[in-house]
Amino acid sequence: MTTRSARSTRFIAHVAALVTVVAFVSATPAEARVDRGERRAGAVQVVGNGYGHGHGMSQWGAQRQAERGRSYRQILGFYYQGLTYGSTTGRMRVWISGDTTDDVVVVARPALKVRALGNGKTFRLKKPAARLWRIKSAAGGSRSAIAWKGASGGWRTVRTVAGPAEFFGGGLATTLVTPTGRHAFRGKLRSARPSPTSARRDTVNVVTLDDYIQGVVPREVYTSWRPAALRAQAVAARTYAAHERATPLARHYDICDTTACQVYGGVAGEAASTNAAIRATARQVLLHRGEPAFTQYSASNGGWTAQGSQPYLVAQPDPYDDTYRGVTDSIAPGELQRAFPAIGTFERVQVLERDGNGQWGGRVLSIRVVGSQGSATVSGESFRSSFGLNTTWFQVR
């Protein structure tokens, strides 16, 4: 899930799909079919439709459908074709990427406990003078040191416990202290070990699935949107999370908290409207062959959905999404030369390949930047990312 939302670019395809391969070749005529979109020396004008990758649900399209009185199930059925409904619960393990330190520090509160994951033992944290509590890797990562800190003085270790450890207790949210500020999270805050032999630790929030999406949905769409749009987003976000949980990103967490997955911020920003949408769709997920579907979504498809990696992510016209049409960006020659220094002096840009078999002037799959000393051929997604474009569905003018 910067917010990956209707308010900003969000790309929930797996990070591997964003890896760019850049090939520098001699400046010879393009051997591949050249799109009519070609711009020679001078500022490159890029006119685009959409905001995001265009796979699956358009968030603005969902809102427009809701404004026309369509239900959340009708919205989801339009964007994810041929799926069935199911039910799921359980927990999510979310990597908190903003906590870049090697320890987990939380604000002291009543009923706070710590659990040693090595042997399951639980300890009540009772130090009236404590302002903060900390879990820190010890003994090369095989143990955890539990320490507290008061209004003055340094850290005081009270015990070491077996294996990694986690804070929890009392059904209350716990406030995590990070280099960028303090953030409250439901569930448990775990000092997690990436591998059995690692001394390094990551902060992971272990939280129920629906508590997790309470921290996702308000960061993905406007909380003032129609209930049907919010409910569609709740089901899509829950299903996406369940799909990722089945194929976790790492040994010690299922999903991340950034735009590479779904944007998640814990308790802060939760809203009555989105929590109501989550309750109204409690436990509901979309299934493909009995398993949670890969329910990608983006802010706007610009009027046409993109073919995705699954049979239910189809390319089709979207008469509901009327936002982000004809957005113009300008790329100066100097920007192109800095991005692709091996080309020399910029000469022209050529679109080599689009998706959609030409039926709707689809999104750019590959593009070539040509200069006086060579050329660089990159994916449309890499080009978009390099220059901060909203979408890969663009024309070069």
N, C-alpha and C positions, 0 to 999 in steps of 0.2 A: 500495500500500500500505500522533507517535502512531501505533500499529500498527493498520492496517486489517485486522482478523483476527477469529478466533473469540473473541478476548478483548476486542475493542472494535469500534465501528461502522466499517464500511468501505463506501465507495460508489465503485465503479469506473466508473460511467457517466461519459461525457465531461463536463468542467467546464461546458460550455455548457448541459447538461441541468439544472444546479443554479441557473441564473440565475433570479431571482424577479421577477415583475411584480406589483406591488402597486397596486390601484386603490382609491381612496377615493371613496365615493359617499354620497348622502344616506341617512339611516336610514329606509328604507322596507321593507315586507315583501319577502322574497326572491322573485324571479321564478322562479328555478330550483327544481327539485325539492329539497325539504329532507329529508335523511336523518333517521331517527328519533333519531339522536344529536344532542341539543341540550342545552346546559347554560346556565342563566341565572346571574345575578350570584352571586358567591361563588366559592370555589376550584373550578377545573375539574379533574375527575378524568379522566385519560386511561388507559384499560386497553388495552395493546397486546400483539400477538403478533409474535415475530421480532426480529431484530437485523440491520438492513441493508435493502437494497432488495428482496431476495427474488428477483431475476432469476437464472436459471441454477442453478449448484450451491450447495446449502447445505453449508457446511463441517461443521456439526454433523450434518447428515443423512448426509454421506459417512462420518463416523466411526461413526455408528450402523449404517450398512449394513456397514461393515468389521467391526464387532463381531459381525454376524450371518453373517460368512463370505463376503460378496459380494466379488468381485474389483474392482480399480480400473476395469476396462473396463465391468463391469456398473454401477458407480456412475456413471461418465461417461455411459453410454447412457441411464440414467434421467433425468439432468438436461439433457442435450443430445441431443435426439432427431433421428435421421436423418442424423447426420454420419458421415464416413469418417475413417480414419486415414491420415496421411501423415508425411513426415519433413522436417525443416528444420534448418539450422545458421546460420552467419553471426554477425554481431556486433550488439550493441545500443549505442546512444548514450544514456546516462542523465544527465539534468540533476540535479546534486547541489544541491538547493535550500538546504541548510543552509550552504553556503559563500556567504555574502552579500557577501563582499569582491569587488573587481574584479580580483584577482590569483589565482594558484594557487600555494600554498606547500606544499612537501612536506618530509618529514624526509630528510636525506641518508642514503644507504645504498650499499653496493657495487653496481657494475654499472648504476647509474642513468645514463640518457641523456636527451637532449632532441632532439626532431625539429622542424624548421621546416616547417610545412605549406605555406608559400609556395613552396618549391623542393625539399622532400623531404630536405634535408641533415640528417644526424644527427651529434650531438656527444656524446662521453663527458664526464661531469661528474666531474672529478678535482681536488678541492681537499681535502686531508686535514683542514684546519681547519674545513671547512664543517659546520655543524649543520643548516642549512636551505637549500633552494633555492627560487627564486621565478621564475615567469613573469609579466610585467606588460606590459600594453599600452603601446606606444610609437609615436611618429610618427603620432598621431591614429588608431591602431588598425591601421595598415598593416604594422607591425613589432612584434616582441616583444623585451623586454629580459630577459635571463637573468642573475640575480644570486644571490649566496650570502651567508650570514650565519653568523658563528662564535659562539663562546661570549660574545664581547663585541663592541661596535662595531655599526655599522649595515650596511645592505645594500651589497654591492660588485658592480657590474655587470661581467660578464666578456665579454659580446658582445650584440649585437642581431641578430635573425634575421628573415627574410622571413615576413610573415604571422603568423597564430596559431601556437601551438606546443604540444607535449605532452610529458609525462614518461612514461618506460617503461623497461624493460630487465631482462634476466636472468630473465624468467619469474617474478619475485617480486612480491608485493604491495607497493604503495607507500602510505605513510601520509600522508594529506592533513591539513593543519592548517586548521581552521575556527574561527570565533568561538565555537562551542559545544564544541570539543574536537578530538581527533585520531581519525581513522577510516581504517582500512586498506582498500584496494580492489585487486582484481585488474585486469589489463589496463593501460590507459593513462589518464592524467589530463590532460585537454585544457583549455587556455585557449581557449574557442571564441567566435567572433565572430558575434553574432546576424544581422548583415547585412553585405554587402560594404563598407558605408560607416560602420559603427558603430565607435566607439572603446570601447564597453563590452564587457566579456567575461563569460561564464558558465563555471562549472566543469562539465565533462562527462566522465563515465567511459565510455570506449570499451572494451567487454568482450564476450567470446563469449556467445552466448545461454545456454548451460547454466551458465557461471560466473555470469551475471547471476541466473538463477533460484535458484542456491545462496544468494544474498543475499536472495531474496524469500520462498521457501517457509517458512523457520523464523520469519518475521515474520507469516505469514498463518495458521498453525495451530500447535497444540501439537506439539512435536517428539517427545513421548511417544506420540502417536496411533498407531493400527494402520498397518502398512505399506501396506495397500490405500488407506486414506484419504490418506496422504502421497503415494502415487503418483498418485492422482486429482488432488490439488492440484498436483503437479509438471506434469502434462500440461495442466491448465487454465491455470496461470501461464505456461507456455511458449507455449501457443497464443495467449493474450491478448497477450503481448509481440510475437509474430510478426504478429498482426493490427495492432497499433499501429505497428509498424515499417513496414508497408505504407502507412500514412497518418500520417506522423510529426506530432507536435505542433508542431514548429518546424523552421526551416531547419537549425539546428545540433544538434538532438537529436530522438530518436524518442519518448522517454517520460520521465516525471518519476519521482521517488522517494517520492511521498507517497500519501495515500489517494485522491487524484484519479486515480491510475493504479494502480500496485501499490507497496506499501511495500518499499523496498530499502535495505539498510544495509551492503552490501559484505561484507567478510570476518567482521566481528564478529557473533557469534551463529550462524554456520554450525554445523550439528550432524551427527554421523555418520549419524543416522537419516534426515534429509532429504536429505543428499548421496547416501545409498544409494538413496533413492526416485528421485532425479534420474538416477542412473546406470542404474537398472533400466528407466527409460522414456526413455533417451537419444534425443534428436532427435524424439521422437513429438509430433505435433500433431493436432488435430481439424480437418477440412476441410469447408467448405461450398462446393459447386460448384468444387472444386479450390483454394480459397483458405483461409488460416487463419480460423477462426470467431471471432466476438466472444464469447468464453467468460466472460461475467460470472459472478461468484460473490459470496456474502455469508455472514456468520457463520451466520445462521439465518433460514429463511423462516417460522417459526412454524407450519408444518404445511401450507402451500399456497404453491407457487411463483407468482410474478407473471409475467404476460405481458410479454415483452420486445420489443425492436425488430426481432428476427429470427424467422423461422418456427420455428427450433429452440429458442427460449426460450419455452416454452409455460406457460400457467397450468394447474396440476394439483394435486390433493391429494398431499401428501408424508407417507406413513404413518411414515417413518423419523425425521423431525425432530420430536423431542418436547421441545425446549428453548425457553426464552423464551416461555412461554405465560402470559398473564394478568398481565403486568408492569404495575404501576400507578405513574403519575406524577401529581403534583399541580402545577397551575399557578395561582399566586395572581393575583387581579385586577390587582395592581400590576405584575406582570411583563407581562401583556397590554397594559396601558396604556403601559408604557415601550416595548414593541416596536412598538405602533401608536398613537403619540401623537395622531393626528388623530381618533381615535374618541371622545375625551373619557372619560367615566366608563364603565367596562366594564359591559355589560348581559348579553350572551349570546354563545355560540358555536354556529354551525350548520354541520354537514357538508352540503355541497351535492352532491358527486358522488363516487362510488366506482368502482373498476374491477371487472371480473368479472361485470358485468351482474346483480349482486345475488345470484348463485348461492352465494356464500360470504361475503357481507358484506365485500367486498374492501377494498383499501388506499384511503386517502383521496386523491382527485385534486384536490379543491378544498374550501376551508373558509372560512367568513365569520366575522369577529369584529365584533360589533355593540356600539356604545356610544351615549352620549347625544348625540354630535355627528356621528356618521357611522359608516361601516363600512369594513372592509378585507377584501377577498377575495384570498386567496393560495393557492398550490398546497399540497398536502399535504406535499410535500417541504420547501417553505420553512417551513411551520409546524413540522415535525419538527426542522429544523435550528435554528430560532430558539429552541426550548425544550429542546434536547438530548434529544429522544425517541429511543428505539432504532429506531423503525419508523414507517412511515405506515399500517400495518394496526392501527388503533386504534378504539375506541369512546369516545365522550364521555359521561361520567356526571356 
